[in-house]
Amino acid sequence: MSDELDYVPEDVLKEVLEAEREILPRRRRRMKPYPSSRDLVEAVVEAVRSFSGHPDGFPEYVLRILEEKGFETRHVTIKRIWRTYEALVRRGVIGDRLGVLEPE
């Protein structure tokens, strides 16, 4: 008698598996990582090398570079980008190519 209970017809098994696929929630996509400070520094340095235009467009350019590298930029603020730019200029890593800092 247990042999009869263990046997499931192939067509019934297929129907059940298809129904489960439709019912089960779909898996969420993996979230993109947030950029670290090092990632932001690398993006700012890269942006300074290739950016041409008004300084107001610089933060959006940096965000675009980060997004192209696969980062989630939702929480990267314009203030953080400018603070990183200023720190790099003051340390002498990059020059003030945009001309936004006052000379000391």
C-alpha positions, 0 to 999 in steps of 0.5 A: 500500500505504501508503494501506491502512495509514493508514486506520483504521476508525472503530469500531476507532478509537473502541474504542482511544480508549475503552480508552486513557481507561480505562488512563491514570491520572486527573489529580490535582486541583490542590492548594489553596494554603497561606495566607500570613502576610497571609492568616492576618492577614486571617482573624484580623482577620475572626474577631475581628470576628465570633467570639463564644464561648470563646477555646478555639474561636477557632483552629478558627473561624480555620481554618474562615474560611481553608477557606471562602476556599479554603486548605489549612489542614493546616499552620496550627498553633494556636500560629501563630494565637495568635502572630498574634493576639498580634502584632496586639493588641500592635501595636494593630491589633485589641483584645484582644476575647477577653481572653487577654493579660495587660496590660503 
